[in-house]
Amino acid sequence: MRITLLIVAGFLVIAGSGFFILMRTISEDIERQYSQASEEPLVDFAHLFAGLLEQDVREGKIDVTRFREGFREAYGREFLAKIYQLEKSKIHTQVYITDENGIVIYDSDGGRREGQDYSRYNDVYLARKGEYGVRASRENPDDSRSTVFYIAAPIHQDDELIGTLTVSRPEKAMAPFAEESKDLVIRWSIRTGVIVFLVAALWAYLVLHPIRSLTRHALNIAGGEQTTVPETGVAELRSLSRALEKMRAELEGRHYVETYVRALTHELKSPLAAIRGAAELVDEHMPEEKRRRFLDLILAETTRSEDMVRRLVQLAAIESRTDLATRERIDLAALVREEAAEFAPSATTRGVEVVLSGSAGAVTISGDPLMLRIAVRNVLQNAIDFSPDGGRVVIEVTEGGGGAAAAVRVIDQGPGLPDYAKDRVFDRFYSLKNEVTGRKGSGIGLSFVKAAMELHGGTATLENGEGGGAVAGLWFG
């Protein structure tokens, strides 16, 4: 599982569990609060009714006649009270009265309790003892909402207890308010949960996106890509970015030293062996023609070694970069013309014709002029070297077209690329034998061209032409 999903899922489980416990606690507390809210006015009613009933005491006995008539008229009234979302049209409060012995002498609920002994019920029992007389009983033992609350108050005459009055009210009378409160809590909990989920997902993305970016750069570096590790994220992640960038620079530095020393050692073996062999064979008493041939060989191999070292240094310098150190506005067409003019004498010596075509005006791009000169020089050198005597090299400079902002195409009439070499021509130190000279190149020039074009946001291509020969392309994005 991805760490983003793991964090979000873990957060949701924790938050969901917290919400569930909170909602359950609030729901239970809502019922308790409404029960308490129902109990408080019942205390007032019990003592008010008891005080009124004390006015109807005759010779130590409670006269419930007026009380009975008053409640009968009250229960018979028609009314409609809109209390927020609740419509009330019925009185839910009931009253029963007991004598000094706890026998019910009046019951507003159709008289069904009259004559029964309630002296042992908590409300009557506690009130007769002078304590708070309260009782809660379920009409249905299996239904918690069938609970009825009973509050009793004593009835006195001359400080003598002559009976009790109990006011009762079912809990379900307050149920609509409790349910509405619970629904409100649930609705807002769901909305809050959705908001929390979105905030958690956004937060996880903001925290983990820099980590994914660092991971991607680390994998790119491990794959050999030239890239820098940007500073990103919060302070700790920025410190990690700087540490990774420092590690990348150190590792690449060591890698380049190791790679290029090994490559230089390998590539110089052949020319140094040739130089040493020729030097050992040179003898001042040998014929002049033979000695001259050996000296020419030493000179050629020395030149080749110098060229290889120079190219290797150039390639090492460019491959260690992740961006251009210098960026200027360059007329690409003028740059190509200048480089073609530099090669004209050597091309003419071999009878190779260099032809310029394409855009006659300026083709402006942004880049490093020295790097582009070396890249164009390498491409032209290859085209001329692989062209047969009397051949022709065509250089095209175009602006736009083919999805590129500008392009340089160099077309030669050489042997072209064999199939096995098509995917490797830009590999470092890979080279083909030149059929004209019979020798192989350093395998560094095209690697430099590829690296230079990547730094300029473009691409380098080398493929066979339709009519033979090879076509090298420098495509600027």
N, C-alpha and C positions, 0 to 999 in steps of 0.2 A: 504494500500500500504506500502511495506517495505521502511524504511528510505533511504536505498541505492538507490532504484529506484526513490524515491521522490527527493533526492538531485540531482541525475544525470538528471532526467527529468526537474527539475527546472533550473539547470545549462544550459541544452540544449535549453530550451525555451528562457532564457535570452540571451545566446550566439547567438542562431538562430535569435532572433529579432535584436540583434546588427549587426550581419552579413548582414541581409536583408536591414537594414537602411544604413549600410555602402556601400553595393553593389549598392543600388539605388542611393545614393549620388555620388559614384564614376562614375557610368554609366552616370548620368546627367552631371557630371563635365567633363567626357571624351568628350562628344559632344560639351560642351562649349569650352573646350580647343582646340579641333580641329577646331571649328569655328573661334576662335581667331587666331589660326595658319594659317587659310586660309585667313583671312582678312589682315594680315600684309603684305604679298607679293603683294596683290592687290593694296595697297597704292603705293608701289614702281612702279608697272607696270603702274598705271594711270599717275603718274608724269613723268615717263620715256617716255611713248607714247606721252603725252601732249608736253613735251619738244621737241621730234622729229617732231611732227606735226607743231610746231611753225616755223620750217624751211620751211614749204610749204605754208606760208601765202602770198597771192598775193593781193596787193591793199586793205588790210583790210579784205580779204575774205580767208576762209580756203579752200585749194585745197586738196581734199581727193583722188585724182587719184592714186598717188603712194601708198598711204596707203591702198586703196582698192585692188590694184594689189598684194601688199606684203602679205596681209592677205589671199587672194585667193590662192596664191602659198603655204603659210604655211599650210592652212587647207587641201591642196591637197597632202601634203607629206605623204609618207608611212614610219612608224617607229614602233619599238617595244621596249619599255623600261620596264625592270623588276625591280620594286621597292619593294624589299623584296618579299612578297607573291603576290603583285599586278602586273599585266601585263597591261601596258598602251600603246595604239596605236591610241589615238585620243586626239585632243586638246579640252579642255572643257572651256577654257577662251574665252569670247566674248567681243567685244568692240562696243560702239556706240558713235557718235559725234553729238553735237548740235551746232547751230550757236548762235549769240549773243542774239537771241530771245527765245532760248530754243527749236527750231525746229530741229528734228533729220535729219541730212544731210548724215549720213552714219551709217549703221548697218551691222556688220560682220555676223549676223545670217540671212543670205539670204535677207537682206534689208527689213524685215517685219515691222520695226519700222520707216523707213524713211518717212519723211513728217509729223510725229505726233508731237504734242506739249508736250514736257516733262518738261516744265519750272516749273511745280508745283510738280514734283517728288523730293523727298528729296535730292537725290544725286545731281541733277542739280541745284535745288533751293539753297541749302546750299553752293555749290561750287561757284555759281555766286555771293553769298554774301561774299565770302572770308573765309568761314568756312569749317570745315571738312565735305565733302559731302559723306554721307554714307546712304545706304538704304538696307533693307532686305525684300523681298517679297516672298510669297508662290505662286508657280504655281498652286498648288492644295490646297485650304484652309483647307482641312481635313487631309492633310499629312504634318507633320512637317518636313519631310526630303525633301520636294520639295522646300525648301527655297533656294533663289538665293541671293547672296550678290553683291551689287553694290557699287563701290567706284569711285567717280568723282574727276577730277582735272581740274582747269581752264586753258584756252588757252589765252595767252596774246600777244599783239603786242604794243610795246612802252608803257608798263604799262596799256594798255587798254584791257578790257575783250572783246574778240571777239568770245568766244565759250567755250564749255566744252567737256572733253573726259571721258567716263565712262567705267571702266573695270568690268565685271561681271563673277561670277563663281558659279555654283550650289553646294550646300552643299553635295549632293550625290557623288560628285567627291572625297570627303574625307571619305565617308562612309566605304569603305573597311578597312581603317586604324582604324577607330573608332570601327568597329565591331570586328576586330582582338584584339584590346585592351580590349574590353568588354569580349570577349571569354577567354582571358588570365586571366582577373580578376576573372571570374566565375570559371574557372578550379582551380586556386590556392585557391579560397575561399572554394571550395568543399574539396580540399585536406587538407586545414587548418582546416576545420570543422571536418573532420574525425580524424585528429591528436588531435584536442581539445577534441573530444568525448572520444578517447582512454585514453588520459591523465586524463580527468575528471573521467572516470570510475576507472582508476588505483588509482587516488588520493582518490576517495570516498572509495575504498576498503581498502587502507592503513589507512585511518582515522577511518573507521567504524569497521574494523576487530577487533581492540582491544576492542571496545565497545561491540561487539557481544560476544567476549571472556569473558569479565567481566559479561555480562548478563547471559551467560551460567554457569559460576561459581556461581553466585548469586542464580540461580535456583537450582543448585546442592546442595548448602548449605541449601536452603530452604527445599529440599527434604530429608535432613538428611545425605547426602554423606559427608564423611570426605575428605576435599580437601583444598588446600591453594589457595589464590588469587594471581597470579603472577603479578609482575610489568610489564606493557606493554604500548606501545604507547608513545605519546609525554609527556612533563612534567606534564601537567594538568591531563592526564589520569593515569600517574604513581602515582600522588598524590591521585587520586580517588582509585587506586588499593590498595595503602597502607591503606587508610581509610576503605575500604571494608574488608581488611584482619584484621585490628584492631577490626572492628565491629564484624567480624566472630568469632574472638578469645574471645571477651567479651561475645557474645551471647552463644557460645558453653560452655564457662565456667559456665555461669549462668544456662544453660540448664542441664549440667551434674550434678551440685550441686543439683538442684531441682529434677531431675530424680532419682539420686542415693539415696538421702535422703528419698524420697518417697518410693523407692523400698526397701531400707534397713529397713525402719520402718515397711513396710508391711511384709517382709520376716522374720523379727525377732519376730513378734507377736507370731507365733506358738511356736518356741522353748522357748521363755521367759515365755509364759503362762505355758508350760509344766514344766519348771524349778521351777516357782513359786508354781504351784500346788503340785509338788513333795516335794518341801521344806516345804510347809505348812503341808503336811501329815506325814513327817518324825517325828518320836517320839522315844526318846531313850528307851521307855518302850515297843515298838513294837517288834515283833519277828525279830531276826537277818536277816532271809532270806528275809522278806518283806522290812526291812530297806535297805538291800543291793540292792534290786531291784529298790527302789526309788533312791538310790545314783547312781546306774548305769545309770538310766534314766537322772538324772541331769548331769552326766558326758558326756553322749552321746549328749544331747542337747547343752551343752556348747561347745563340740567339733564341733558340726554341726554349731553353731553360729560363732565360730572362723573361720571355713573353709569358711563359706559364706562371712564373712567380708573380708577375705584374697582374695578370688576369685573376689569379687566385686571391691576391690582396684586394682587388676591386670587388670580386664576388663576396669575399668575407665581409667587406665594409657594407655592402648593400644588403646582404642577407641578415645582418645583425640589426637592421632598422625595422621599425614598425610604422614609420611615417616619414614623409619627406622633410629633410632639414631645411631645404631651400625650395621655395615655390615662386616662380616668376611667370609673367605673360611671355609666351614664346611663339614666334612665327615658325611653325613646323615646316612649312614649305621651304623657307629660306635655310633652315638648319639642314634639311636633307640635301639641298643644292650645294651647300658648302662642303658637306661630307663627300658627296659624289665627286666634286672637283678635286678633293684630296686624293681620291683613288684613281682619278683619270690617268695619270702617268703610268702607274703600275699595270692598269688594265690595258692601256694602249700597247705596252711592251709585249703583252701576251696576245694582242689582237682582239681583245674583248671590248665590245662597244657598250658604253653605259648611256642609256637613254632616259631622260626625264619626261614624265607625262602627268596628266591630271590637272589639278587646279593651278591656274597661272597667277592668281592673286595670293594674298596672305591667308594662311590657315592658322588661326590663333588658338593656342591651348595654354593651360596652366601646368607648370611642372618644373623639374630640376634640369636646367639646360645641359650641364655636364653629363649627368646620368643618361639623358636621352641621346646625346652625341655618341657616347660609348655604345649604347644599345643599337643605334642606327649603324654605327661603324662595324659592329660585329655581324650584323645581318648582311651588309654590303660585302664585307670581307668573305663571308661564307659563299655568297652568290658568285663572286668573282673567282674564288678559289676552285669551286666545283664546276665552273663553266669551261667548256672545251675551247681550245684556241680558235679564234675567229668567231666565238659565240657572242651572244647579246644578253645584256642585263637591263631589264625595264624597271624603272622606279616610278610608282604611281602614288601621288599624294592627293587625297580627296577629303572634302569637308562634308560631314553628314553621310547618311545612307548606310544601310546594313545594320541599323540600330546603334551605330557609333557616332560620336561627335566629330571625330576625325580618324583617318586611317592612313597608314603607309604600307604599300604592298611592293615587294621586291620579287621579280619574276626572272628566273634564270633558265638556261637551256642545258643544264647538267643532266646527270643520270636519274635524278629524282630520288625518292626515298624507297628503300625496300620495305616490304610489308612488316617484317619483324622489328623495324626501327621506328615505325610511326608513333608508337606510344612512349618511346623512350628518348626522343631527340632532345628534350629539355631537361633530362636527368643530369645531375652533376657528374662530370668526368666520363660521360658516355659520348663517344665520337665514332664516326664512320671513316673508313679508309678512302682517301681522295684518289680517284682513278687517274687523275691528271698527274699528281705529284707522287703517287704511290705511298703516301704517308698519312697517318691519322693525326687529327687535331688534338687540342688539349681537352676538349669536352667541357669547357668552362664558359665559352662565349654565349651559347644559347641559354645556359642557366642564368647568366647575368641578365640577358634580355627578358626572360620570363619574370625574374624578381623585380626588375625595373618597371615593367608594365603593371605588375600587381601593385606596386607602391603608387603608381599613377592612376589606379582604379581602372585599368584596362586589362587586355589579354594579349598574349602572343600566340601565333599559330604558325605551323609549318606543314604544308601538305603538297601533294603532287599536283602539277598543273594539268589541264585537260589535254594540251598538246605535247606533254612531256616536260621534263624539268621540274623544279620545285618552286613553290610560291610561299614566301614568308610574309606574314602580316602582323602589323602592330596596330591594335585597335584601341582607341582612346574613348572611354565611356563619357 
